[in-house]
Each structure stands twice: as C-alpha cells, then as structure tokens.
Amino acid sequence: MNKGKKSSIESLFYNNKFLMVFSVVVAVLLWASVKINYSADVTRTLSDVKVNIADNISLPEDYKAFFNEDDLYVQVEVSGKAYNVNQRAFSKDDIIVETVGSYVDSAGQKTINLTAKLADTAGTTDVVITKVIPSAVTVYFDKEVTDTFNVVANLQNDMSSLATDEFTIGNIVPSMTTIDVKGPATIINKLEKVYFNAKLDEDSLPLKETKEIEAEVAYVLDRLSDSKYLSCPGINESNPPTVTIPLYVSKQVNTSVKFVNQPAVYNDKIPEFTVYPAKVNVLYNSKDEEIENLFVGTVDFRNVSNKVNYFEFPVDEKLGVNLVDKSISKFTVSLDMSSMSSVTLQKTPAKIVFLNQDESYSYTINFEKSELNSVTVMGPKDKLDKITEEDMQIEINVSSLSLMRSNEQLVEVSNISIVSEGFDDCWVYGKYNAYISVEEKE
C-alpha cells in the first residue's frame, strides 16, 4: 500500500459534506434512543369499546339481563409510553370491559359497575388502564315474556293539509292489527297498546292517491327509557311496520240489489224493485275501480212471496264503501210481486238429487218427519193451475252428514227447483228441512 496516499475511509473524514450527514444520522439515532427509553408516559382515550355482560351477576331463577346494544359502548383511558399506546401499537380490541360481579334480588333497572383489563391478544403489557367512561352501565333484570297487543296507526301530520277538498282522508290503517311484544314482565304488564307512528314528507303533500309509508314502533309507558328493553319479533327488514293513508273520492251512485234462486225468466230481466235511498254519495278508494252502482244486499227468492215484499240491509263493513251521509244506517228494498198467485202442493216433489254424496253409501229421506210434503209455489195463476209435484226437483247437499251415525240427521234442503218447461216464471217459496239416514252399501 502506498503510504503516501490516505486510505479511502480515512479520506471520508476529511470530507466536510460526509461529516455533516454522518453527524446528523448519529444525532437522530441518539435522540430516538433517549426518547424511547426515557420519554414520559402519554395518555390516550379509546372510544366505542364494547361492554361484555359477564356471568358473574347472580340472578333469581328465570331472570335475564335486558339492555340496549347502543348503551354498551364506553370510552377507556390508557397510559404508557408513546410507542406502546399509539394507534398502530394499541387498539380497542386490546381491551376487555365487563361488568363487576354483583347480586340482583328484584326486577327493575340496576346500575352495574364496570372493570377493564388488557386482552390476552394485546401486543404489550406495558399499558395501564386508568379510567372507564362511564364507570357503570344501566341494565334491566326481569323474567322475559311475550304478549300480544292491538296496534294503533298514528300519522304525525296536520290532517287539514294532507289532501285537497276533492278528496277525503279515511282512517289510517296499520300494516298489522296486532303485534307480539317481547321484554321484561314488569314493563310488558304496563303496556296497553302499540303505536305505528309515521310522518309524511311535506314535499309530498297534498296527497293525490292512497299512500303507504313506513312507520316507527312506539310504546306509551311511564318512563320513556323503558321502551328500549322491548322488541317485536315479527318486525324485521323484510317486514317493516307501515301505515296506509286511504284517500277517498266522493261520488253519487244509484243503489241496487242482487238476486239468488230467482226463476229463470228473471235471469236477464230482473223484476221491478225500489231501494231507499235510491242514490247515495259514497267514498271509494282512489286506487280502486270507479263505482257505478252500489249493491246494498242480496234478495233470496225463497223469501219472496206474492205480495209487496220488504227487505232491510244494514250499513256495515259488508257494504264495501263508506257513505258520506253517516246518518244512513240501513237500506230498505221493496219488491212488488202482488200480481202473482200461490199454491201449496201436498205431495213430495218427485225428483231427488243428493249433492256431494259418497258412492259407498245410500241416503234415505224420512218424508213423514221432513217438511217436504207441503211445498209452496209462487207464480202466475194460469201456470200454478197446471203445476204438479212431477215438475219439481229437490237438491240436498249431504257433504256435512256424518257417515258414522246410524240415526237420522237433520239437514237444510239446498234448493227445490221447478225443472219442467213452461214454468220458468215460477219459484218455490220458503226453506225446508229433511231427515236423512245414511247406510253403507253392501
């Protein structure tokens, strides 16, 4: 080696730029070493740490803990070296917060203290837990029960602004009429009904058609906080609570009736009748098909005699519409058949048909006990002068008869019809019963 030249390493220390960089690196390393080993402890607060309801709470038999999941999150304050408690080194998953062991001897809201410790999965033990905020949680202890309650729909809007004058708002209808509620027995016992509360967006008003909107479940209790311990098992994302706001249109329509068991001549041309009131104003759902006539009831020709017949039909839910005039409680129908005559045949109709019979059994009518030996027929006099029992047929539905009973069974005759030609304007008046015995065929 040429002693006259300095070595390359030795020459670096005579390089001012190198010495400057080298000094900075050494200084940083020394600062980091001192900081790590001798820096003061720092404090950090971790949020949204989940509380575990531990098994160390002694409860009466059949009792359980009720709580709102949102109430089981706390803050935990920890201290330690910065490198141990920073976000990369330490998280809320490294902490376990749970209830302190306690004894519960009665139902109700209880305050349970909390304790915290490092989880086994924590990357370090050089962290000190200094505080849990809050230091206790409120838990309700009781027996769990489920009961069924009526549902009331409640619209939280000013009703006067919902629709224009051409429409009428009907009764708000909840998607469920009853609902099961589960929770602490002492709270359930205070509950009388459940509300589906809903509110329409003001931008959607006034309504122009019937509307369904989602609602919130609400309970009326002495303490509002008690409701958080209740739940409805039948409500979920696929079956949310809703309310329907029916919007009705008002229209004047003619009233009418339908007929059953009428003579064939009246199938296409019904007899003259009157309904009082003859016209009414009805409210029908804006989404339904427009109403042309309101059928107030059905007239069975078995109840029509040869006189002026009167029938009354009450206004109830069977009507299918709402009447504007709430003073109308019934409709009266008059049917004038006084131009017809009447005859009573003292012999049993000749033709008998058993409907829905079991072919393995035979059916026999006891005519002496039955009401079939005296049948009243209505119609034009010239036709009734010619009619006989040979022109009539009895139809009896035997599907309701027991095949295991040996004694006679009473059943209402389904229909007695006139089957011969030339009598299509005649009909059998009244309802008849028959005694029938059933016997298995050999």
Buried (B, 14 or more C-beta within 10 A) or exposed (E): EEEEEEEEEEEEEEEEEEEEEEEEEEEEEEEEEEEEEEEEBBEBEBEEBBBEBBEEBEBEEEBEBBBBEEBBBBBBBBBBBBBBBEEEBBEBEBBBBBBEEBEBEEBEBBEBEBBBEBEEEBEBEEBBBBBBEBEBBBBBBBBBBEEEBEBBBBBEBEEEEBBEEEBBBBEBBBBBEEBBBBBBBBBBEEBEEBBBBBEBEEEEBEBEEBBEBEBEBBBEBEEEEBBBBBBBEEBEEEEEBBBBBBBBBBBEBEBBBEBEBBBEBBEEEBBEBEBEEEEBEBBBBBEEEEBEEBBBBEBEBBEBBBEEBEBEBEBEEEBEBBBBEEEEEEBEBEBEBEEBBBBEBEBBBEBBBBEEBBEEBBBEBEEEEBBBBEBBBBBBEEBBEEBEBEBBBBBBBBEEBEEEEEEBBEBEBBBBBBEBEEBBBBBBBBBBBBBBBBEEEE
